[in-house]
Amino acid sequence: MEKHLIYIKELLSTTGEIPTPFGTLHVVSLILMSVALVAFAIIFCRASDKSIRRICFVFWLVFITIEFGKQFGAATTISDGKLIFDYSLGALPLHICSSPFYVLPIFFLAKKDFTKRVSATFMCTFSLVGGLAVMAFPDSVFGEQIYTNTQSMIHHSLQIVAGVCLGLRYGKRFDKDSFVGAVAIFLNLAAVALAANLIAHDYFVKNGISSELNMFFISPYVRFVPPVLSGLGIEDMPYLAYLFSFLAIFIFIAFILSLAFKLISRVLIKK
């Protein structure tokens, strides 16, 4: 059994040339994403709610399956021919781009229409922003490992497809309450990420480890502004001002997207 796991670990750790923005991997991913987006947009606009829940369940399985490979690679290392557990905290799925793991099940398992609207609103706003940011500025996710690069492109492409399609289908049902619910999900995820950053910092300090965790890019000990937000001047702000500005900008962009999908959905969805 261990030999098979070591083989999988070696396969996942295969390295190659680091991809570049608008290089082969990025361009191919953008093309495939565009094709999938058009195809699923047509399906979502015509299918029944039951069929859409099933499709979203399949989306979620894809997210989880490819993430499992990433997490296995981050959790193990090979030493003297043996597989050793050595988890890299930097791989914790606590970024905004990890949100489909937790929010999509809310959508396809929801019994109440309000719950479904809230989760759909979140996916086509906050989650969509995360996917768009990475696909527009992929430098931050590209590295030497072939699997991680490929997984990242599939993940963020699917994140965009799911977000746009849910927005097109359910946008006309969005209202103030559904957006407030989506904001509540976003702030709760941010709170969990911030708590993880603080706990990790305390652990690293106590154990003399010169490292930091920066989930959601809101750690008080690490200042890294995502490229999509660079140039706004928030990187030089005091921490609390930076935190408030970071969250407020996300919420504002999400609000604009929710309005856009509400208008577009009214045209596309007649029923």
N, C-alpha and C positions, 0 to 999 in steps of 0.2 A: 504493500500500500504506500509506504513512504517513498519508494522509488518512483511510483507514478506521480506523487505530489511534487517530488523534486523535479521531475521532467516538466510538469506543468509550470512550476516556478521558473525554471530556466527558459521555457518558452515565453512566458509573460515578461521576462527580463531582457529579452532580445533587444539589442540596441541598434540604432542606425543614425543616419544623418538627421540633425534637428531640422524639422520642417520650418518653412518661413511663411509669413503672411502672403497669400495669393500665390503660394507655391503649388506644386502638384496636389498634395493631400488636401490643402485648403480649398482649392478651386474645384476639385472633384466633389468634395463634401458639399460645397455651395450648390453645385449643379444638381446633385442627387437630392439635396434638401428641397430645392425649388420644385423639382418634379414631384416629390412626395407631398409637398405643400399644396400644389394645385390639385393633385389626385384626391387627397384626403379632404380638402376644402369642399370639393364637389360632393364627396360622399357625406360629409357632415351636414351639408345644407339639405340633403335629400333623405337621409336615413332617419329611422325612428329613434326615440330616446333610448330605447332598450339596446338597439344596435350600437349606438354611440358609446354607451356604458361598456359594452363588450370590447369595442375597439380600444377604449381608454384602459381597460384591464390588460389588453395585449401590450399597449404602450408601456404600461407600468412593469410588466414582466420583462420587457426588453431593457428598461432602465435598471431594474434590479439585477438581471442576469449579467450585464456587462459591468455593472458596478461591483458585483461579487468578485470578478476577476481582478479588478483594480485593488479591492480591499485585501484579497488573498496575497497579492504581490506586495502590498504595503505592510502586511502583518507578518511576513516570513523572510527569512534569509537563510542561506546555505553556508554551513560552517563544518569543515572536516567531513564533507559528504553527508551531513545530516541537516534535516530541515529544522530550523530554530524559530520559535515565535519571537518576533522583535518588532512590535507594531510602531509605525511612524504616525505620530499624532497629527501631523500635517495632512494626513489623508482622511481625517474625520469628515463625514458627509454632513457638514453643518454650514455650508455656504448657501447663498440664495439659489444657486444652480442645483443644489441637492433637494430643493423643496418638492419636486415632483414625486420623490419617494414617499413623502408624507401627505401631500395634498391630493394627488390623483386618487388614492383609495377613498378619500372622503367623498370625492365626486361619484365614482362608480358604485359605491356602497350606500350612498345617501338615499334615504326614504322620503325626506321632506324636500320640497322644491326649493325652499330658502337655502338649505344646506348645499344643494347642488349649485345654486346660483352664486353663493359665496365662494365655493371652491373653483368654479369656472371663472369667476371674476379674478381671483388670485392668479390662476394659471395664465390668463391672457393679459395680465398686467405685470405684477411683480416678477413672476417666474419668466415671462417672456422677455422682460428687460435683461435678466441675467443671461439668457440664451443669446440674445442679440448682441450683447456686449462682448461675449467671448467670440462669436463668429465674426464680429467686425474687427476685434483686436485679439487674435489668437496667440500672440506672443507669450502671454502669461501661462498658458497651458501646454505649450509645446516643449518637449524635452527629448532626451535620447531614446527613451523606451518606445518601441513601435506600438505595442499594445495600448499604452496609456494615451498616446497621440490619437490613435484610431478610435478608442473608446470615447475620448473627449469630443471628437468631431461628431460621432454618432449621437452621443448624449445631448449635446447642445443643439444639434440639428433637430432631433426629435422633440426637444423642449420647445423650440420655436414652432414646429408643426402642431404640436398639441395645443400650445397657447393660442395661436392664430385660429385654428379650427374651432376651438371651444368659444373663442370670442365671436367668430362669425355666426355660429349657431345660436348661442345663448345671449349675445350682446343686447338684443332688444328687450330682454327680461331684466337687465341690470337696473338697479335703482340705488338710492342713497344707502339703504340698509345693507345691501349686498356688498357695496364698496367698503363701508365701515367694517363689515365682517372680514373682508379681505385684508384690510389694514391691520385688524386685530391679529390675524394669522401671521402677517409679516412681522409685527412688533413682538409677538411671542417667539417666533423663530430667532429674531435678533437677540432677544433676551437670553435664550438658551445658548446662542453662540457666544455672547458676551460672558456669560457665566463660565463656559468652557475655557475661554481665554484667561479669565482670572484664576480659575482652579489650576490650569496648566502652568501659569506663571508662578504660582505658589509652589507647585510641585518641582518645577525646574530650579527655582531658587534654593529650595531645601536640599536638593540633590546635586547642586553645583553644576547644573547643565546650562550651557550658554546657548539657549534657544528660546523661541517664543512661539505661541500659537496666535494666529490672526484670522479666526473664522469670521466671515461676514465683513472682513476688513474694518472691524471696529474695536480692535484691541487698543487699550490705552498705552501699551508698551511698544507697539509697532505702528508706524504711520506709512501705510501704502495705499495710495488712492488709485482705484481702477482707472485704466486709460480713458474709459468713457466719461469719467468725471474730472479728469485732469484739465487744468486750465481754468478752473472755476475759483481757484484761490483757497479752497478749503483745507489744503494740505498744511498750511501755515497757521491755522487757527488753534487756539487752546483746545484741549481734548473735548470738553463738554460742548463747546461751540461746533467743533468738527462732527461730533456724534449727532447732534441735533440737525446740523446741515445735511449730513449724509442721509439720514433717515427721511428728512423733509424733502430732499430732492427726489429720492426714490418714490415717495408717496405722491409728489406732484406729477412725475412722469406717468405713474400708474393711473392717476386720475385722468390725465389727458387721453391715455390709451383706452380707458373704460368708456369715455365719451365717444371716441372714434369708433369703437366696436359697436356701441349702441346705435350710432347713426348708420353704419354700414350694414349691420344686421337687419335693420328695419327694411332696407332695400332688398336684401337677398332672401330673407326668410318671410314668406307670406303667411305661414300658418302659425 
